[in-house]
Each structure stands twice: as structure tokens, then as C-alpha cells.
Amino acid sequence: MAKYRRRFDIIADMVRVASSGAKKTKIMYFANLSYLLLNRYLDDALHTGLLRFNGEKYTTTRKGGAFLERYNDFQSRYSRVNADLEELKSEAETLERMCRSRRLNNRNAKKSRSTALV
């Protein structure tokens, strides 16, 4: 199953590859976009001032560099929080299993006691 990418994830890929100067094709492949989507996102990145076009290549602007720094910081924190969340989910499942096992053991013990009385 394909992983959903947020709009700013795609733009970050584009800004990253354009930091050393890149033509449309390179940006398209690096950001894994169709030509149609590439043009839409390039238009957005140009209008927001994250990229500039010098007639030959797209390059990252100062604002684009600041965006990329902030994005990298966000991505790092997001990964840590996501890992913590997965760990908490795992702990919750373990606790749930422990409660379930206890209930099942009690039911089985009651059944065996009632059959022993008969």
C-alpha cells in the first residue's frame, strides 16, 4: 500500500533537490511526481517564494532554505513522537491481553469447578 504524502512533504522533496539547481525532470523523478502534479507543485513553490527559476534551472530561495530547515526539524520530532505512540499502542495491547488472559483463566477455572461439583 502506498504511503500518503502530505503536500509539504512533496514540496520539501522539491526544495531539497533544487538546492543544488535542478531541471523539471530531476525534480519530477526525485519527488516521485507525474508531470501534471509536478507543474502544479512547481507553480505553488514558485508563487510562495520557496523556489525560483533562472531560465534554465530551479533553485531554492532563502525562504525555501528556511522552510527546509524547519521541515527537517519537524520531521525529526514527528518521527520521535510517532515511535513513542507506537510503543504506547504496543503497551496498551499487552495490558489488554493481560486482562483478557485473566478473564479467560477465571472462566475456565469456574467451568472446571462446576464440572467437578457435578
C-alpha positions in Angstrom: 0.0 0.0 0.0 1.3 3.4 -0.9 2.1 5.8 1.9 0.2 9.0 1.9 2.4 12.1 1.5 1.4 15.4 2.8 1.6 18.5 0.5 4.5 19.9 2.4 6.4 16.5 2.2 6.3 16.7 -1.5 7.3 20.4 -1.6 10.2 19.6 0.8 11.4 17.0 -1.7 11.3 19.5 -4.5 13.1 22.2 -2.5 15.7 19.7 -1.4 16.6 18.7 -4.9 16.5 22.2 -6.2 19.0 23.4 -3.6 21.8 22.5 -6.0 19.9 23.6 -9.0 17.6 21.2 -10.9 15.6 21.0 -14.1 12.0 19.8 -14.1 12.9 16.2 -15.0 15.2 15.9 -12.0 12.6 17.4 -9.6 9.9 15.2 -11.1 11.9 12.0 -10.5 13.3 13.0 -7.1 9.8 14.0 -5.8 8.2 11.0 -7.5 5.5 13.0 -9.3 3.7 12.8 -12.5 4.3 15.7 -15.0 0.9 17.1 -14.2 1.4 17.1 -10.5 5.0 18.4 -10.9 3.7 21.5 -12.7 1.0 22.1 -10.0 3.5 21.9 -7.2 6.2 23.9 -9.0 3.7 26.6 -9.6 2.8 26.6 -5.8 6.5 26.6 -4.8 7.3 29.5 -7.2 4.4 31.6 -6.0 5.1 31.1 -2.4 8.8 32.0 -2.9 10.3 28.7 -2.0 11.8 28.2 -5.4 13.0 30.5 -8.2 13.5 29.7 -11.9 16.5 31.3 -13.6 15.6 30.4 -17.1 17.4 27.1 -17.1 17.1 25.6 -13.6 15.0 25.8 -10.5 16.9 26.8 -7.3 16.0 27.1 -3.7 15.4 30.6 -2.3 16.4 31.8 1.2 12.8 31.3 2.2 13.0 27.8 0.7 16.1 27.0 2.8 14.4 28.2 5.9 11.4 26.0 5.0 13.6 23.0 4.6 15.4 23.6 7.9 12.0 23.8 9.7 10.7 20.8 7.8 13.7 18.7 8.8 13.2 19.7 12.4 9.5 18.9 12.2 10.2 15.5 10.5 12.7 14.6 13.2 10.3 15.4 16.1 7.4 13.8 14.2 9.3 10.5 13.9 10.2 10.5 17.6 6.5 11.2 18.6 5.3 8.5 16.2 7.8 6.0 17.6 6.6 6.8 21.1 3.0 6.5 20.0 3.6 3.0 18.5 5.3 2.0 21.7 2.3 3.2 23.7 0.0 1.2 21.4 2.1 -1.9 22.0 1.9 -1.4 25.7 -1.8 -0.9 25.6 -2.2 -4.1 23.6 -0.1 -6.0 26.1 -2.1 -4.7 29.0 -5.3 -5.7 27.2 -4.0 -9.2 26.6 -3.1 -9.5 30.3 -6.6 -8.5 31.3 -8.1 -10.9 28.7 -6.0 -13.8 29.8 -7.0 -13.2 33.4 -10.7 -13.3 32.5 -10.3 -16.4 30.3 -8.4 -18.1 33.1 -11.2 -17.2 35.6 -13.9 -18.5 33.3 -12.0 -21.8 32.7 -11.5 -22.2 36.5 -15.2 -21.6 37.1 -16.1 -24.2 34.4 -13.8 -26.8 35.9 -15.1 -26.2 39.4 -18.7 -26.5 38.3 -18.0 -29.7 36.4 -16.1 -31.1 39.4 -19.2 -30.5 41.6 -21.4 -32.4 39.2 
